[in-house]
Amino acid sequence: MREPSLRVLFGLLATLIGGATVFFRYVEGWSWIDSYFFTVVTLSTVGYGNLVPVTVVGKIATTVLIISGLGIFAVAIQRFGLYAIHKREKKLHRSHPHADHDAH
């Protein structure tokens, strides 16, 4: 099975953040910036605690956001790290094409 590309992962993440922001805006009645802030803080596991859902639907949606979003967020960060390492290795190889990078 092929791993999802960075573009797909960041697209999913952007969709999740956008959808959750709209959801919390209307379900919890928060401002746009508060809804966005809560979504990002929750996904990143920072969780300041200054915003807390009070509706039952908001609480359930938050648990779904945490479970689904954390997985997508973690994989996106991991894939971005691999991409950055690969890009650095390619740059190193171009600047030293005959160097044996595996030698100790």
C-alpha positions as CSV (number, residue, x, y, z in Angstrom):
1,M,0.0,0.0,0.0
2,R,1.4,3.4,-1.0
3,E,1.8,6.1,1.6
4,P,-0.2,9.3,1.2
5,S,1.7,12.2,-0.4
6,L,2.4,15.4,1.5
7,R,-0.1,17.2,-0.8
8,V,-2.9,14.7,0.2
9,L,-2.0,14.9,3.9
10,F,-1.9,18.7,4.0
11,G,-5.1,18.8,2.0
12,L,-6.8,16.5,4.5
13,L,-5.4,18.6,7.4
14,A,-6.6,21.9,5.8
15,T,-10.0,20.4,5.2
16,L,-10.2,19.1,8.8
17,I,-9.1,22.4,10.2
18,G,-11.5,24.4,8.0
19,G,-14.4,22.0,8.7
20,A,-13.8,22.0,12.4
21,T,-13.5,25.8,12.5
22,V,-16.9,26.2,10.7
23,F,-18.4,23.6,13.0
24,F,-17.3,25.2,16.3
25,R,-18.2,28.7,14.9
26,Y,-21.8,27.6,14.6
27,V,-22.3,24.9,17.2
28,E,-20.5,26.6,20.0
29,G,-21.1,30.1,18.9
30,W,-17.4,31.1,19.1
31,S,-15.8,33.7,16.9
32,W,-14.0,32.6,13.7
33,I,-10.6,33.2,15.3
34,D,-11.6,31.4,18.5
35,S,-12.9,28.4,16.5
36,Y,-9.8,28.2,14.4
37,F,-7.6,28.6,17.5
38,F,-9.4,25.9,19.4
39,T,-9.1,23.5,16.4
40,V,-5.3,24.1,15.9
41,V,-4.6,24.0,19.6
42,T,-6.6,20.8,20.0
43,L,-4.9,19.1,17.0
44,S,-1.5,20.0,18.1
45,T,-2.2,18.6,21.6
46,V,-1.3,21.9,23.2
47,G,-4.7,22.4,24.8
48,Y,-4.6,25.7,26.6
49,G,-8.0,25.1,28.1
50,N,-9.2,28.6,27.6
51,L,-11.9,27.4,25.2
52,V,-14.0,24.4,26.1
53,P,-17.0,23.0,24.2
54,V,-20.2,23.3,26.3
55,T,-22.7,21.6,24.0
56,V,-23.0,17.8,23.8
57,V,-22.5,17.9,20.1
58,G,-19.4,20.0,20.5
59,K,-18.0,17.7,23.1
60,I,-18.5,14.6,20.9
61,A,-17.1,16.4,17.8
62,T,-14.1,17.4,19.8
63,T,-13.3,13.7,20.6
64,V,-13.8,12.8,17.0
65,L,-11.5,15.7,16.0
66,I,-8.8,14.5,18.5
67,I,-8.9,10.9,17.4
68,S,-9.0,11.5,13.6
69,G,-7.1,14.8,13.5
70,L,-4.2,13.7,15.7
71,G,-3.5,10.8,13.4
72,I,-3.5,12.9,10.3
73,F,-1.5,15.6,12.0
74,A,1.1,13.2,13.2
75,V,1.5,11.5,9.8
76,A,1.7,14.8,8.0
77,I,4.5,16.0,10.3
78,Q,6.3,12.6,9.9
79,R,6.0,12.8,6.1
80,F,7.2,16.4,6.0
81,G,10.2,15.4,8.0
82,L,11.0,12.6,5.6
83,Y,10.6,15.0,2.7
84,A,13.0,17.5,4.3
85,I,15.6,14.8,4.9
86,H,15.3,13.4,1.3
87,K,15.6,16.9,-0.1
88,R,18.7,17.6,2.0
89,E,20.2,14.3,0.9
90,K,19.6,15.1,-2.7
91,K,21.3,18.5,-2.3
92,L,24.3,16.9,-0.5
93,H,24.6,14.3,-3.3
94,R,24.5,17.1,-6.0
95,S,27.3,19.0,-4.2
96,H,29.4,15.9,-3.6
97,P,28.3,13.4,-6.4
98,H,31.2,10.9,-5.9
99,A,31.3,10.9,-2.1
100,D,30.5,7.7,-0.3
101,H,27.9,8.8,2.3
102,D,27.6,5.4,3.8
103,A,31.3,5.1,4.8
104,H,32.1,5.7,8.5
